[in-house]
Amino acid sequence: MTFWTQAIEVARVDLRVERRLGDTLKVIVPFAVMALLVFPLTLGLRLSLVREIGTGIFWALSILFGMQIALRLSAGDTSARKDMYALLGVDPAARFIGRCMSGTLLMFGF
């Protein structure tokens, strides 16, 4: 298997585990939605202020919740999965790139 085939398979496995566990949908997305709703409420009815700083707040919250997506529980390797990757001879760099690809897809989905 080539490097990129290994990376894509690692990403596919990570996304399948995420779909089964649902860490992002059950934990991170509700907090993100509430945070996006709370900031305009705290700023009051001054729509001009919301227009001025809204984009910055959106990107700050995106980075915050992007970090939580990157550090989700389903992204951690169990000992069984580590053993499987070692037995299959998966390149550690392909594992890293695959993890980055799955996290990127989840972030864009967020």
N, CA, C and O atoms as a GROMACS GRO file, in nm:
protein
  440
    1MET      N    1   0.084  -0.119   0.000
    1MET     CA    2   0.000   0.000   0.000
    1MET      C    3   0.088   0.124   0.000
    1MET      O    4   0.193   0.127   0.064
    2THR      N    5   0.043   0.223  -0.072
    2THR     CA    6   0.119   0.347  -0.077
    2THR      C    7   0.092   0.430   0.048
    2THR      O    8   0.001   0.400   0.126
    3PHE      N    9   0.172   0.532   0.064
    3PHE     CA   10   0.159   0.620   0.180
    3PHE      C   11   0.020   0.682   0.185
    3PHE      O   12  -0.044   0.682   0.291
    4TRP      N   13  -0.028   0.734   0.072
    4TRP     CA   14  -0.156   0.804   0.072
    4TRP      C   15  -0.272   0.707   0.088
    4TRP      O   16  -0.375   0.744   0.146
    5THR      N   17  -0.259   0.586   0.040
    5THR     CA   18  -0.363   0.486   0.064
    5THR      C   19  -0.373   0.454   0.213
    5THR      O   20  -0.483   0.441   0.266
    6GLN      N   21  -0.259   0.443   0.279
    6GLN     CA   22  -0.259   0.420   0.423
    6GLN      C   23  -0.322   0.536   0.497
    6GLN      O   24  -0.402   0.516   0.589
    7ALA      N   25  -0.287   0.659   0.458
    7ALA     CA   26  -0.342   0.778   0.525
    7ALA      C   27  -0.493   0.785   0.507
    7ALA      O   28  -0.565   0.819   0.601
    8ILE      N   29  -0.541   0.755   0.388
    8ILE     CA   30  -0.685   0.760   0.364
    8ILE      C   31  -0.757   0.651   0.444
    8ILE      O   32  -0.867   0.674   0.495
    9GLU      N   33  -0.698   0.535   0.456
    9GLU     CA   34  -0.759   0.428   0.535
    9GLU      C   35  -0.764   0.463   0.684
    9GLU      O   36  -0.862   0.434   0.752
   10VAL      N   37  -0.658   0.526   0.734
   10VAL     CA   38  -0.659   0.570   0.874
   10VAL      C   39  -0.768   0.674   0.895
   10VAL      O   40  -0.840   0.669   0.995
   11ALA      N   41  -0.782   0.767   0.801
   11ALA     CA   42  -0.888   0.869   0.812
   11ALA      C   43  -1.025   0.803   0.806
   11ALA      O   44  -1.115   0.842   0.881
   12ARG      N   45  -1.042   0.705   0.719
   12ARG     CA   46  -1.170   0.636   0.707
   12ARG      C   47  -1.206   0.564   0.837
   12ARG      O   48  -1.320   0.569   0.882
   13VAL      N   49  -1.107   0.497   0.898
   13VAL     CA   50  -1.130   0.428   1.025
   13VAL      C   51  -1.166   0.529   1.134
   13VAL      O   52  -1.257   0.504   1.214
   14ASP      N   53  -1.094   0.641   1.140
   14ASP     CA   54  -1.124   0.742   1.241
   14ASP      C   55  -1.264   0.798   1.225
   14ASP      O   56  -1.335   0.817   1.324
   15LEU      N   57  -1.305   0.823   1.102
   15LEU     CA   58  -1.440   0.876   1.079
   15LEU      C   59  -1.547   0.772   1.112
   15LEU      O   60  -1.656   0.806   1.159
   16ARG      N   61  -1.517   0.645   1.087
   16ARG     CA   62  -1.613   0.540   1.123
   16ARG      C   63  -1.626   0.529   1.275
   16ARG      O   64  -1.737   0.514   1.326
   17VAL      N   65  -1.514   0.538   1.346
   17VAL     CA   66  -1.520   0.534   1.493
   17VAL      C   67  -1.594   0.656   1.545
   17VAL      O   68  -1.671   0.645   1.641
   18GLU      N   69  -1.571   0.771   1.484
   18GLU     CA   70  -1.642   0.892   1.525
   18GLU      C   71  -1.792   0.877   1.501
   18GLU      O   72  -1.872   0.920   1.584
   19ARG      N   73  -1.828   0.819   1.390
   19ARG     CA   74  -1.971   0.800   1.361
   19ARG      C   75  -2.035   0.707   1.464
   19ARG      O   76  -2.149   0.729   1.505
   20ARG      N   77  -1.962   0.605   1.507
   20ARG     CA   78  -2.017   0.511   1.605
   20ARG      C   79  -2.026   0.572   1.744
   20ARG      O   80  -2.126   0.555   1.814
   21LEU      N   81  -1.920   0.645   1.785
   21LEU     CA   82  -1.920   0.704   1.919
   21LEU      C   83  -1.998   0.834   1.925
   21LEU      O   84  -2.067   0.861   2.024
   22GLY      N   85  -1.989   0.916   1.822
   22GLY     CA   86  -2.064   1.041   1.816
   22GLY      C   87  -2.014   1.149   1.910
   22GLY      O   88  -2.094   1.229   1.958
   23ASP      N   89  -1.884   1.153   1.938
   23ASP     CA   90  -1.831   1.256   2.028
   23ASP      C   91  -1.860   1.397   1.978
   23ASP      O   92  -1.902   1.483   2.055
   24THR      N   93  -1.840   1.420   1.852
   24THR     CA   94  -1.855   1.555   1.798
   24THR      C   95  -2.000   1.599   1.802
   24THR      O   96  -2.031   1.710   1.845
   25LEU      N   97  -2.090   1.512   1.757
   25LEU     CA   98  -2.230   1.551   1.752
   25LEU      C   99  -2.292   1.562   1.890
   25LEU      O  100  -2.373   1.652   1.914
   26LYS      N  101  -2.256   1.474   1.980
   26LYS     CA  102  -2.320   1.472   2.112
   26LYS      C  103  -2.264   1.574   2.209
   26LYS      O  104  -2.336   1.623   2.296
   27VAL      N  105  -2.136   1.607   2.196
   27VAL     CA  106  -2.073   1.691   2.296
   27VAL      C  107  -2.034   1.828   2.242
   27VAL      O  108  -2.071   1.930   2.301
   28ILE      N  109  -1.963   1.831   2.134
   28ILE     CA  110  -1.902   1.956   2.089
   28ILE      C  111  -2.001   2.046   2.017
   28ILE      O  112  -2.003   2.167   2.042
   29VAL      N  113  -2.083   1.992   1.928
   29VAL     CA  114  -2.174   2.074   1.849
   29VAL      C  115  -2.276   2.150   1.937
   29VAL      O  116  -2.297   2.268   1.911
   30PRO      N  117  -2.340   2.089   2.038
   30PRO     CA  118  -2.432   2.169   2.120
   30PRO      C  119  -2.364   2.286   2.191
   30PRO      O  120  -2.422   2.395   2.200
   31PHE      N  121  -2.243   2.266   2.241
   31PHE     CA  122  -2.173   2.377   2.305
   31PHE      C  123  -2.136   2.484   2.204
   31PHE      O  124  -2.143   2.604   2.235
   32ALA      N  125  -2.099   2.444   2.085
   32ALA     CA  126  -2.063   2.541   1.982
   32ALA      C  127  -2.185   2.624   1.941
   32ALA      O  128  -2.174   2.746   1.925
   33VAL      N  129  -2.297   2.560   1.924
   33VAL     CA  130  -2.419   2.632   1.887
   33VAL      C  131  -2.459   2.730   1.997
   33VAL      O  132  -2.496   2.844   1.969
   34MET      N  133  -2.451   2.686   2.121
   34MET     CA  134  -2.486   2.776   2.231
   34MET      C  135  -2.390   2.894   2.240
   34MET      O  136  -2.432   3.006   2.267
   35ALA      N  137  -2.262   2.868   2.215
   35ALA     CA  138  -2.166   2.978   2.219
   35ALA      C  139  -2.194   3.079   2.109
   35ALA      O  140  -2.184   3.200   2.130
   36LEU      N  141  -2.231   3.030   1.991
   36LEU     CA  142  -2.263   3.122   1.882
   36LEU      C  143  -2.391   3.199   1.908
   36LEU      O  144  -2.409   3.308   1.855
   37LEU      N  145  -2.481   3.144   1.989
   37LEU     CA  146  -2.604   3.214   2.022
   37LEU      C  147  -2.586   3.310   2.140
   37LEU      O  148  -2.652   3.413   2.146
   38VAL      N  149  -2.496   3.277   2.231
   38VAL     CA  150  -2.479   3.359   2.352
   38VAL      C  151  -2.408   3.491   2.322
   38VAL      O  152  -2.443   3.594   2.379
   39PHE      N  153  -2.309   3.489   2.234
   39PHE     CA  154  -2.234   3.613   2.208
   39PHE      C  155  -2.321   3.726   2.156
   39PHE      O  156  -2.309   3.837   2.206
   40PRO      N  157  -2.409   3.704   2.057
   40PRO     CA  158  -2.495   3.817   2.016
   40PRO      C  159  -2.589   3.862   2.127
   40PRO      O  160  -2.622   3.980   2.136
   41LEU      N  161  -2.633   3.769   2.212
   41LEU     CA  162  -2.721   3.809   2.322
   41LEU      C  163  -2.648   3.895   2.425
   41LEU      O  164  -2.708   3.987   2.482
   42THR      N  165  -2.521   3.866   2.449
   42THR     CA  166  -2.448   3.945   2.547
   42THR      C  167  -2.413   4.084   2.494
   42THR      O  168  -2.391   4.176   2.572
   43LEU      N  169  -2.407   4.097   2.363
   43LEU     CA  170  -2.374   4.228   2.306
   43LEU      C  171  -2.495   4.319   2.297
   43LEU      O  172  -2.480   4.438   2.270
   44GLY      N  173  -2.612   4.267   2.319
   44GLY     CA  174  -2.731   4.350   2.317
   44GLY      C  175  -2.786   4.366   2.177
   44GLY      O  176  -2.757   4.288   2.087
   45LEU      N  177  -2.867   4.470   2.162
   45LEU     CA  178  -2.936   4.493   2.036
   45LEU      C  179  -2.856   4.581   1.940
   45LEU      O  180  -2.908   4.624   1.837
   46ARG      N  181  -2.733   4.608   1.972
   46ARG     CA  182  -2.651   4.692   1.884
   46ARG      C  183  -2.600   4.608   1.768
   46ARG      O  184  -2.493   4.547   1.776
   47LEU      N  185  -2.676   4.604   1.662
   47LEU     CA  186  -2.643   4.520   1.547
   47LEU      C  187  -2.515   4.566   1.479
   47LEU      O  188  -2.444   4.486   1.418
   48SER      N  189  -2.485   4.694   1.489
   48SER     CA  190  -2.362   4.743   1.426
   48SER      C  191  -2.239   4.681   1.495
   48SER      O  192  -2.141   4.648   1.429
   49LEU      N  193  -2.246   4.665   1.627
   49LEU     CA  194  -2.136   4.602   1.699
   49LEU      C  195  -2.125   4.454   1.665
   49LEU      O  196  -2.015   4.401   1.649
   50VAL      N  197  -2.240   4.388   1.652
   50VAL     CA  198  -2.240   4.246   1.614
   50VAL      C  199  -2.180   4.231   1.475
   50VAL      O  200  -2.103   4.138   1.451
   51ARG      N  201  -2.214   4.320   1.382
   51ARG     CA  202  -2.157   4.314   1.247
   51ARG      C  203  -2.007   4.338   1.249
   51ARG      O  204  -1.934   4.276   1.172
   52GLU      N  205  -1.960   4.426   1.336
   52GLU     CA  206  -1.817   4.459   1.339
   52GLU      C  207  -1.732   4.345   1.396
   52GLU      O  208  -1.629   4.311   1.339
   53ILE      N  209  -1.775   4.286   1.506
   53ILE     CA  210  -1.691   4.186   1.571
   53ILE      C  211  -1.742   4.043   1.553
   53ILE      O  212  -1.681   3.949   1.604
   54GLY      N  213  -1.853   4.027   1.482
   54GLY     CA  214  -1.912   3.894   1.466
   54GLY      C  215  -1.822   3.796   1.394
   54GLY      O  216  -1.814   3.679   1.433
   55THR      N  217  -1.753   3.842   1.290
   55THR     CA  218  -1.665   3.752   1.216
   55THR      C  219  -1.549   3.705   1.302
   55THR      O  220  -1.512   3.588   1.299
   56GLY      N  221  -1.491   3.797   1.380
   56GLY     CA  222  -1.382   3.760   1.469
   56GLY      C  223  -1.425   3.661   1.576
   56GLY      O  224  -1.353   3.567   1.608
   57ILE      N  225  -1.543   3.682   1.631
   57ILE     CA  226  -1.596   3.590   1.732
   57ILE      C  227  -1.622   3.453   1.670
   57ILE      O  228  -1.594   3.350   1.732
   58PHE      N  229  -1.677   3.452   1.548
   58PHE     CA  230  -1.703   3.326   1.480
   58PHE      C  231  -1.574   3.248   1.461
   58PHE      O  232  -1.570   3.127   1.488
   59TRP      N  233  -1.467   3.313   1.415
   59TRP     CA  234  -1.340   3.243   1.392
   59TRP      C  235  -1.275   3.202   1.523
   59TRP      O  236  -1.213   3.095   1.530
   60ALA      N  237  -1.286   3.284   1.627
   60ALA     CA  238  -1.230   3.246   1.757
   60ALA      C  239  -1.301   3.121   1.811
   60ALA      O  240  -1.236   3.030   1.862
   61LEU      N  241  -1.432   3.119   1.800
   61LEU     CA  242  -1.507   3.001   1.845
   61LEU      C  243  -1.477   2.880   1.756
   61LEU      O  244  -1.472   2.768   1.806
   62SER      N  245  -1.458   2.902   1.628
   62SER     CA  246  -1.423   2.791   1.538
   62SER      C  247  -1.289   2.730   1.577
   62SER      O  248  -1.274   2.607   1.575
   63ILE      N  249  -1.192   2.813   1.612
   63ILE     CA  250  -1.062   2.762   1.654
   63ILE      C  251  -1.076   2.688   1.787
   63ILE      O  252  -1.017   2.581   1.805
   64LEU      N  253  -1.152   2.744   1.879
   64LEU     CA  254  -1.173   2.679   2.009
   64LEU      C  255  -1.235   2.542   1.993
   64LEU      O  256  -1.185   2.444   2.050
   65PHE      N  257  -1.342   2.532   1.916
   65PHE     CA  258  -1.408   2.404   1.900
   65PHE      C  259  -1.332   2.314   1.804
   65PHE      O  260  -1.347   2.192   1.809
   66GLY      N  261  -1.252   2.371   1.717
   66GLY     CA  262  -1.163   2.289   1.634
   66GLY      C  263  -1.061   2.216   1.718
   66GLY      O  264  -1.027   2.100   1.690
   67MET      N  265  -1.011   2.283   1.822
   67MET     CA  266  -0.918   2.215   1.914
   67MET      C  267  -0.989   2.101   1.986
   67MET      O  268  -0.930   1.996   2.009
   68GLN      N  269  -1.114   2.122   2.023
   68GLN     CA  270  -1.187   2.016   2.090
   68GLN      C  271  -1.214   1.899   1.996
   68GLN      O  272  -1.216   1.784   2.039
   69ILE      N  273  -1.234   1.928   1.869
   69ILE     CA  274  -1.251   1.820   1.771
   69ILE      C  275  -1.121   1.743   1.757
   69ILE      O  276  -1.122   1.620   1.748
   70ALA      N  277  -1.009   1.815   1.755
   70ALA     CA  278  -0.879   1.748   1.740
   70ALA      C  279  -0.847   1.662   1.862
   70ALA      O  280  -0.778   1.561   1.850
   71LEU      N  281  -0.895   1.701   1.979
   71LEU     CA  282  -0.864   1.628   2.102
   71LEU      C  283  -0.980   1.541   2.151
   71LEU      O  284  -0.985   1.504   2.268
   72ARG      N  285  -1.072   1.508   2.062
   72ARG     CA  286  -1.187   1.427   2.101
   72ARG      C  287  -1.143   1.286   2.143
   72ARG      O  288  -1.034   1.240   2.106
   73LEU      N  289  -1.227   1.220   2.219
   73LEU     CA  290  -1.194   1.087   2.270
   73LEU      C  291  -1.179   0.984   2.159
   73LEU      O  292  -1.095   0.894   2.169
   74SER      N  293  -1.258   0.996   2.055
   74SER     CA  294  -1.252   0.896   1.948
   74SER      C  295  -1.124   0.907   1.866
   74SER      O  296  -1.093   0.816   1.789
   75ALA      N  297  -1.049   1.017   1.881
   75ALA     CA  298  -0.924   1.032   1.806
   75ALA      C  299  -0.809   0.957   1.873
   75ALA      O  300  -0.704   0.939   1.812
   76GLY      N  301  -0.827   0.915   1.997
   76GLY     CA  302  -0.720   0.844   2.067
   76GLY      C  303  -0.709   0.700   2.021
   76GLY      O  304  -0.809   0.634   1.993
   77ASP      N  305  -0.586   0.653   2.014
   77ASP     CA  306  -0.563   0.514   1.976
   77ASP      C  307  -0.579   0.424   2.097
   77ASP      O  308  -0.522   0.449   2.203
   78THR      N  309  -0.656   0.320   2.081
   78THR     CA  310  -0.662   0.217   2.183
   78THR      C  311  -0.542   0.125   2.162
   78THR      O  312  -0.478   0.128   2.057
   79SER      N  313  -0.512   0.046   2.261
   79SER     CA  314  -0.397  -0.044   2.248
   79SER      C  315  -0.421  -0.146   2.136
   79SER      O  316  -0.327  -0.185   2.067
   80ALA      N  317  -0.545  -0.187   2.118
   80ALA     CA  318  -0.576  -0.283   2.011
   80ALA      C  319  -0.553  -0.220   1.874
   80ALA      O  320  -0.500  -0.286   1.784
   81ARG      N  321  -0.592  -0.092   1.859
   81ARG     CA  322  -0.571  -0.026   1.730
   81ARG      C  323  -0.423   0.000   1.704
   81ARG      O  324  -0.377  -0.012   1.591
   82LYS      N  325  -0.348   0.033   1.809
   82LYS     CA  326  -0.203   0.050   1.794
   82LYS      C  327  -0.137  -0.080   1.751
   82LYS      O  328  -0.051  -0.081   1.664
   83ASP      N  329  -0.179  -0.190   1.814
   83ASP     CA  330  -0.125  -0.320   1.776
   83ASP      C  331  -0.161  -0.355   1.632
   83ASP      O  332  -0.078  -0.409   1.558
   84MET      N  333  -0.284  -0.325   1.592
   84MET     CA  334  -0.326  -0.354   1.456
   84MET      C  335  -0.242  -0.276   1.356
   84MET      O  336  -0.196  -0.332   1.256
   85TYR      N  337  -0.222  -0.147   1.382
   85TYR     CA  338  -0.140  -0.066   1.290
   85TYR      C  339   0.004  -0.116   1.286
   85TYR      O  340   0.066  -0.115   1.180
   86ALA      N  341   0.056  -0.160   1.399
   86ALA     CA  342   0.194  -0.212   1.401
   86ALA      C  343   0.204  -0.342   1.322
   86ALA      O  344   0.300  -0.362   1.248
   87LEU      N  345   0.105  -0.430   1.338
   87LEU     CA  346   0.107  -0.557   1.265
   87LEU      C  347   0.088  -0.537   1.115
   87LEU      O  348   0.143  -0.611   1.034
   88LEU      N  349   0.010  -0.436   1.079
   88LEU     CA  350  -0.013  -0.409   0.937
   88LEU      C  351   0.102  -0.333   0.873
   88LEU      O  352   0.111  -0.324   0.750
   89GLY      N  353   0.190  -0.277   0.955
   89GLY     CA  354   0.304  -0.203   0.902
   89GLY      C  355   0.267  -0.065   0.851
   89GLY      O  356   0.327  -0.016   0.755
   90VAL      N  357   0.169  -0.002   0.915
   90VAL     CA  358   0.126   0.132   0.873
   90VAL      C  359   0.233   0.232   0.914
   90VAL      O  360   0.279   0.232   1.028
   91ASP      N  361   0.269   0.317   0.821
   91ASP     CA  362   0.369   0.421   0.845
   91ASP      C  363   0.315   0.519   0.950
   91ASP      O  364   0.201   0.564   0.938
   92PRO      N  365   0.393   0.552   1.054
   92PRO     CA  366   0.346   0.648   1.154
   92PRO      C  367   0.310   0.784   1.095
   92PRO      O  368   0.219   0.850   1.143
   93ALA      N  369   0.381   0.826   0.991
   93ALA     CA  370   0.347   0.953   0.926
   93ALA      C  371   0.211   0.943   0.856
   93ALA      O  372   0.135   1.040   0.854
   94ALA      N  373   0.179   0.826   0.800
   94ALA     CA  374   0.049   0.807   0.737
   94ALA      C  375  -0.061   0.810   0.843
   94ALA      O  376  -0.171   0.860   0.817
   95ARG      N  377  -0.033   0.757   0.961
   95ARG     CA  378  -0.131   0.765   1.071
   95ARG      C  379  -0.156   0.911   1.108
   95ARG      O  380  -0.270   0.952   1.129
   96PHE      N  381  -0.049   0.989   1.117
   96PHE     CA  382  -0.063   1.130   1.152
   96PHE      C  383  -0.142   1.206   1.046
   96PHE      O  384  -0.232   1.283   1.078
   97ILE      N  385  -0.108   1.185   0.920
   97ILE     CA  386  -0.177   1.254   0.811
   97ILE      C  387  -0.323   1.210   0.805
   97ILE      O  388  -0.412   1.292   0.780
   98GLY      N  389  -0.348   1.083   0.827
   98GLY     CA  390  -0.486   1.033   0.829
   98GLY      C  391  -0.567   1.096   0.940
   98GLY      O  392  -0.684   1.129   0.922
   99ARG      N  393  -0.505   1.111   1.057
   99ARG     CA  394  -0.574   1.178   1.168
   99ARG      C  395  -0.602   1.324   1.135
   99ARG      O  396  -0.709   1.376   1.165
  100CYS      N  397  -0.506   1.389   1.072
  100CYS     CA  398  -0.527   1.529   1.032
  100CYS      C  399  -0.640   1.540   0.930
  100CYS      O  400  -0.721   1.633   0.936
  101MET      N  401  -0.646   1.446   0.837
  101MET     CA  402  -0.752   1.449   0.735
  101MET      C  403  -0.890   1.430   0.798
  101MET      O  404  -0.984   1.499   0.763
  102SER      N  405  -0.901   1.336   0.892
  102SER     CA  406  -1.032   1.312   0.954
  102SER      C  407  -1.073   1.432   1.041
  102SER      O  408  -1.190   1.471   1.041
  103GLY      N  409  -0.978   1.490   1.113
  103GLY     CA  410  -1.009   1.610   1.192
  103GLY      C  411  -1.050   1.727   1.106
  103GLY      O  412  -1.138   1.804   1.142
  104THR      N  413  -0.984   1.742   0.990
  104THR     CA  414  -1.019   1.850   0.898
  104THR      C  415  -1.160   1.831   0.843
  104THR      O  416  -1.236   1.927   0.834
  105LEU      N  417  -1.194   1.709   0.806
  105LEU     CA  418  -1.329   1.683   0.756
  105LEU      C  419  -1.434   1.712   0.863
  105LEU      O  420  -1.540   1.769   0.833
  106LEU      N  421  -1.406   1.672   0.986
  106LEU     CA  422  -1.502   1.701   1.094
  106LEU      C  423  -1.514   1.850   1.119
  106LEU      O  424  -1.623   1.901   1.147
  107MET      N  425  -1.402   1.921   1.110
  107MET     CA  426  -1.405   2.067   1.132
  107MET      C  427  -1.484   2.136   1.023
  107MET      O  428  -1.562   2.227   1.051
  108PHE      N  429  -1.465   2.093   0.899
  108PHE     CA  430  -1.544   2.154   0.791
  108PHE      C  431  -1.692   2.119   0.805
  108PHE      O  432  -1.778   2.200   0.771
  109GLY      N  433  -1.721   2.000   0.855
  109GLY     CA  434  -1.859   1.963   0.881
  109GLY      C  435  -1.920   2.045   0.994
  109GLY      O  436  -2.039   2.074   0.993
  110PHE      N  437  -1.836   2.083   1.089
  110PHE     CA  438  -1.880   2.167   1.201
  110PHE      C  439  -1.915   2.304   1.149
  110PHE      O  440  -1.955   2.391   1.227
   0.00000   0.00000   0.00000
